[in-house]
């Protein structure tokens, strides 16, 4: 064994890498199923976070922990019990997030301009594109859903490819 790498684990790394690549391809070709799975995971995450807040309340008696715990558990239960609605709203959250990023980029660009940074226009263009993209998603949520699933699938494939490279390196260890 060298550090955390053990030659005996190379087959496990190979298996997981191939699974991640297969999942990435699946997500690309089944965006509805991917959005439903993401909705389920978000619901479970909200429930988990809510339970942690409730646990914190039981120990420290902070009213905010109690309120957030109840709210998160309720939101999580709504998400899990209505996966279709949750999946439909994910692109809207993505759009508002993109809109916020765009506004922040525009603000930063004008701040850069004020202090004399020459290439502020690149940041301004990125901000305007983010805002435009947000409005495209808001007007056509399917664009947001497809973007999210393409990004998810791409990440899973990249994760798998990096794992294959790691497998190759471990296999070459002496």
C-alpha atoms as a printed R data frame, in Angstrom:
    type eleno elety resid chain resno       x      y       z
1   ATOM     1    CA   UNK     A     1   0.000  0.000   0.000
2   ATOM     2    CA   UNK     A     2   1.278  3.465  -0.905
3   ATOM     3    CA   UNK     A     3  -0.551  6.206   0.975
4   ATOM     4    CA   UNK     A     4  -4.241  5.594   0.555
5   ATOM     5    CA   UNK     A     5  -3.776  3.592  -2.634
6   ATOM     6    CA   UNK     A     6  -3.915 -0.160  -2.439
7   ATOM     7    CA   UNK     A     7  -3.403 -2.287  -5.528
8   ATOM     8    CA   UNK     A     8  -6.174 -4.579  -4.287
9   ATOM     9    CA   UNK     A     9  -8.675 -1.726  -4.664
10  ATOM    10    CA   UNK     A    10  -7.913 -1.123  -8.327
11  ATOM    11    CA   UNK     A    11 -10.754 -3.366  -9.507
12  ATOM    12    CA   UNK     A    12 -13.177 -1.505  -7.257
13  ATOM    13    CA   UNK     A    13 -11.995  1.812  -8.745
14  ATOM    14    CA   UNK     A    14 -12.420  0.395 -12.248
15  ATOM    15    CA   UNK     A    15 -15.942 -0.807 -11.454
16  ATOM    16    CA   UNK     A    16 -17.024  2.509  -9.904
17  ATOM    17    CA   UNK     A    17 -15.527  4.471 -12.794
18  ATOM    18    CA   UNK     A    18 -17.450  2.438 -15.347
19  ATOM    19    CA   UNK     A    19 -20.649  2.834 -13.300
20  ATOM    20    CA   UNK     A    20 -20.181  6.626 -13.209
21  ATOM    21    CA   UNK     A    21 -19.648  6.778 -16.977
22  ATOM    22    CA   UNK     A    22 -22.744  4.626 -17.543
23  ATOM    23    CA   UNK     A    23 -24.776  6.844 -15.176
24  ATOM    24    CA   UNK     A    24 -23.588  9.943 -17.017
25  ATOM    25    CA   UNK     A    25 -24.682  8.539 -20.361
26  ATOM    26    CA   UNK     A    26 -27.997  7.451 -18.828
27  ATOM    27    CA   UNK     A    27 -28.610 10.961 -17.462
28  ATOM    28    CA   UNK     A    28 -27.924 12.461 -20.904
29  ATOM    29    CA   UNK     A    29 -30.470 10.201 -22.582
30  ATOM    30    CA   UNK     A    30 -33.073 10.159 -19.776
31  ATOM    31    CA   UNK     A    31 -33.368 13.756 -18.555
32  ATOM    32    CA   UNK     A    32 -36.833 13.299 -17.038
33  ATOM    33    CA   UNK     A    33 -35.699 10.377 -14.917
34  ATOM    34    CA   UNK     A    34 -32.605 12.320 -13.889
35  ATOM    35    CA   UNK     A    35 -34.699 15.310 -12.804
36  ATOM    36    CA   UNK     A    36 -37.017 13.026 -10.812
37  ATOM    37    CA   UNK     A    37 -34.007 11.426  -9.087
38  ATOM    38    CA   UNK     A    38 -32.565 14.863  -8.340
39  ATOM    39    CA   UNK     A    39 -35.927 15.911  -6.883
40  ATOM    40    CA   UNK     A    40 -35.923 12.833  -4.640
41  ATOM    41    CA   UNK     A    41 -32.363 13.498  -3.481
42  ATOM    42    CA   UNK     A    42 -33.202 17.130  -2.719
43  ATOM    43    CA   UNK     A    43 -36.201 16.051  -0.674
44  ATOM    44    CA   UNK     A    44 -34.141 13.563   1.292
45  ATOM    45    CA   UNK     A    45 -31.441 16.199   1.825
46  ATOM    46    CA   UNK     A    46 -33.967 18.702   3.188
47  ATOM    47    CA   UNK     A    47 -35.362 16.073   5.564
48  ATOM    48    CA   UNK     A    48 -31.840 15.170   6.712
49  ATOM    49    CA   UNK     A    49 -30.868 18.786   7.299
50  ATOM    50    CA   UNK     A    50 -34.144 19.376   9.135
51  ATOM    51    CA   UNK     A    51 -33.529 16.418  11.416
52  ATOM    52    CA   UNK     A    52 -30.053 17.813  12.180
53  ATOM    53    CA   UNK     A    53 -31.584 21.183  13.113
54  ATOM    54    CA   UNK     A    54 -34.109 19.426  15.348
55  ATOM    55    CA   UNK     A    55 -31.285 17.497  16.993
56  ATOM    56    CA   UNK     A    56 -29.423 20.777  17.542
57  ATOM    57    CA   UNK     A    57 -32.569 22.283  19.080
58  ATOM    58    CA   UNK     A    58 -32.877 19.339  21.462
59  ATOM    59    CA   UNK     A    59 -29.377 20.092  22.753
60  ATOM    60    CA   UNK     A    60 -29.108 23.888  22.681
61  ATOM    61    CA   UNK     A    61 -32.764 25.046  22.763
62  ATOM    62    CA   UNK     A    62 -32.250 27.653  20.026
63  ATOM    63    CA   UNK     A    63 -35.650 28.649  18.590
64  ATOM    64    CA   UNK     A    64 -34.124 29.201  15.122
65  ATOM    65    CA   UNK     A    65 -32.932 25.592  15.077
66  ATOM    66    CA   UNK     A    66 -36.458 24.439  15.891
67  ATOM    67    CA   UNK     A    67 -38.031 26.667  13.223
68  ATOM    68    CA   UNK     A    68 -35.514 25.694  10.538
69  ATOM    69    CA   UNK     A    69 -35.776 22.029  11.476
70  ATOM    70    CA   UNK     A    70 -39.559 21.991  11.145
71  ATOM    71    CA   UNK     A    71 -39.453 24.016   7.920
72  ATOM    72    CA   UNK     A    72 -36.772 21.843   6.312
73  ATOM    73    CA   UNK     A    73 -38.535 18.598   7.237
74  ATOM    74    CA   UNK     A    74 -41.834 19.921   5.858
75  ATOM    75    CA   UNK     A    75 -40.203 21.139   2.627
76  ATOM    76    CA   UNK     A    76 -38.431 17.792   2.289
77  ATOM    77    CA   UNK     A    77 -41.677 15.886   2.768
78  ATOM    78    CA   UNK     A    78 -43.391 18.062   0.140
79  ATOM    79    CA   UNK     A    79 -40.491 17.476  -2.257
80  ATOM    80    CA   UNK     A    80 -40.509 13.701  -1.711
81  ATOM    81    CA   UNK     A    81 -44.293 13.373  -1.867
82  ATOM    82    CA   UNK     A    82 -44.590 15.348  -5.117
83  ATOM    83    CA   UNK     A    83 -41.516 14.544  -7.197
84  ATOM    84    CA   UNK     A    84 -43.046 15.823 -10.425
85  ATOM    85    CA   UNK     A    85 -43.677 19.292  -9.047
86  ATOM    86    CA   UNK     A    86 -40.263 19.349  -7.426
87  ATOM    87    CA   UNK     A    87 -38.578 18.337 -10.700
88  ATOM    88    CA   UNK     A    88 -40.489 21.085 -12.507
89  ATOM    89    CA   UNK     A    89 -39.326 23.747 -10.041
90  ATOM    90    CA   UNK     A    90 -35.626 22.827 -10.113
91  ATOM    91    CA   UNK     A    91 -35.063 24.750 -13.377
92  ATOM    92    CA   UNK     A    92 -36.727 27.793 -11.809
93  ATOM    93    CA   UNK     A    93 -34.317 27.680  -8.867
94  ATOM    94    CA   UNK     A    94 -31.497 27.293 -11.391
95  ATOM    95    CA   UNK     A    95 -32.792 30.311 -13.354
96  ATOM    96    CA   UNK     A    96 -32.959 32.537 -10.280
97  ATOM    97    CA   UNK     A    97 -29.497 31.399  -9.226
98  ATOM    98    CA   UNK     A    98 -28.171 32.215 -12.722
99  ATOM    99    CA   UNK     A    99 -29.928 35.586 -12.626
100 ATOM   100    CA   UNK     A   100 -28.331 36.384  -9.262
101 ATOM   101    CA   UNK     A   101 -24.876 35.400 -10.566
102 ATOM   102    CA   UNK     A   102 -25.380 37.605 -13.631
103 ATOM   103    CA   UNK     A   103 -26.356 40.622 -11.544
104 ATOM   104    CA   UNK     A   104 -23.336 40.056  -9.292
105 ATOM   105    CA   UNK     A   105 -21.058 39.819 -12.355
106 ATOM   106    CA   UNK     A   106 -22.455 43.056 -13.780
107 ATOM   107    CA   UNK     A   107 -21.984 44.796 -10.447
108 ATOM   108    CA   UNK     A   108 -18.416 43.527 -10.226
109 ATOM   109    CA   UNK     A   109 -17.722 44.642 -13.814
110 ATOM   110    CA   UNK     A   110 -18.843 48.204 -13.131
111 ATOM   111    CA   UNK     A   111 -16.838 48.223  -9.895
112 ATOM   112    CA   UNK     A   112 -13.796 47.111 -11.927
113 ATOM   113    CA   UNK     A   113 -14.436 49.876 -14.451
114 ATOM   114    CA   UNK     A   114 -14.529 52.471 -11.665
115 ATOM   115    CA   UNK     A   115 -11.139 51.422 -10.323
116 ATOM   116    CA   UNK     A   116  -9.547 51.370 -13.791
117 ATOM   117    CA   UNK     A   117  -9.398 47.656 -14.615
118 ATOM   118    CA   UNK     A   118  -9.211 47.470 -18.424
119 ATOM   119    CA   UNK     A   119 -10.855 44.097 -19.065
120 ATOM   120    CA   UNK     A   120 -14.051 44.819 -17.111
121 ATOM   121    CA   UNK     A   121 -16.090 44.377 -20.308
122 ATOM   122    CA   UNK     A   122 -15.481 40.612 -20.348
123 ATOM   123    CA   UNK     A   123 -17.052 40.290 -16.896
124 ATOM   124    CA   UNK     A   124 -19.937 42.547 -17.981
125 ATOM   125    CA   UNK     A   125 -20.580 40.368 -21.044
126 ATOM   126    CA   UNK     A   126 -20.522 37.232 -18.863
127 ATOM   127    CA   UNK     A   127 -23.016 38.887 -16.514
128 ATOM   128    CA   UNK     A   128 -25.320 39.885 -19.367
129 ATOM   129    CA   UNK     A   129 -25.152 36.358 -20.810
130 ATOM   130    CA   UNK     A   130 -25.996 34.892 -17.393
131 ATOM   131    CA   UNK     A   131 -28.999 37.217 -17.112
132 ATOM   132    CA   UNK     A   132 -30.102 36.390 -20.663
133 ATOM   133    CA   UNK     A   133 -29.749 32.664 -19.943
134 ATOM   134    CA   UNK     A   134 -31.817 33.079 -16.777
135 ATOM   135    CA   UNK     A   135 -34.627 34.708 -18.733
136 ATOM   136    CA   UNK     A   136 -34.465 31.963 -21.372
137 ATOM   137    CA   UNK     A   137 -34.866 29.364 -18.619
138 ATOM   138    CA   UNK     A   138 -37.721 31.318 -17.018
139 ATOM   139    CA   UNK     A   139 -39.530 31.550 -20.350
140 ATOM   140    CA   UNK     A   140 -38.728 27.938 -21.331
141 ATOM   141    CA   UNK     A   141 -38.027 25.823 -18.204
142 ATOM   142    CA   UNK     A   142 -37.228 22.798 -20.382
143 ATOM   143    CA   UNK     A   143 -33.986 24.571 -21.363
144 ATOM   144    CA   UNK     A   144 -33.034 24.716 -17.691
145 ATOM   145    CA   UNK     A   145 -33.917 21.073 -17.149
146 ATOM   146    CA   UNK     A   146 -31.866 19.995 -20.151
147 ATOM   147    CA   UNK     A   147 -28.944 22.167 -19.056
148 ATOM   148    CA   UNK     A   148 -29.005 20.674 -15.572
149 ATOM   149    CA   UNK     A   149 -29.118 17.113 -16.874
150 ATOM   150    CA   UNK     A   150 -26.374 17.773 -19.442
151 ATOM   151    CA   UNK     A   151 -24.163 19.196 -16.678
152 ATOM   152    CA   UNK     A   152 -24.992 16.291 -14.347
153 ATOM   153    CA   UNK     A   153 -24.268 13.723 -17.033
154 ATOM   154    CA   UNK     A   154 -21.047 15.462 -18.057
155 ATOM   155    CA   UNK     A   155 -19.815 15.557 -14.474
156 ATOM   156    CA   UNK     A   156 -20.579 11.871 -13.938
157 ATOM   157    CA   UNK     A   157 -18.715 10.955 -17.123
158 ATOM   158    CA   UNK     A   158 -15.754 13.170 -16.173
159 ATOM   159    CA   UNK     A   159 -15.708 11.585 -12.704
160 ATOM   160    CA   UNK     A   160 -15.633  8.146 -14.324
161 ATOM   161    CA   UNK     A   161 -12.865  9.083 -16.776
162 ATOM   162    CA   UNK     A   162 -10.722 10.471 -13.945
163 ATOM   163    CA   UNK     A   163 -11.371  7.224 -12.070
164 ATOM   164    CA   UNK     A   164 -10.185  5.226 -15.071
165 ATOM   165    CA   UNK     A   165  -7.016  7.298 -15.116
166 ATOM   166    CA   UNK     A   166  -6.568  6.649 -11.377
167 ATOM   167    CA   UNK     A   167  -7.092  2.918 -12.035
168 ATOM   168    CA   UNK     A   168  -4.365  3.039 -14.714
169 ATOM   169    CA   UNK     A   169  -1.949  4.793 -12.366
170 ATOM   170    CA   UNK     A   170  -2.582  2.363  -9.504
171 ATOM   171    CA   UNK     A   171  -2.192 -0.588 -11.853
172 ATOM   172    CA   UNK     A   172   1.239  0.726 -12.831
173 ATOM   173    CA   UNK     A   173   2.405  0.999  -9.205
174 ATOM   174    CA   UNK     A   174   5.314 -1.178  -8.243
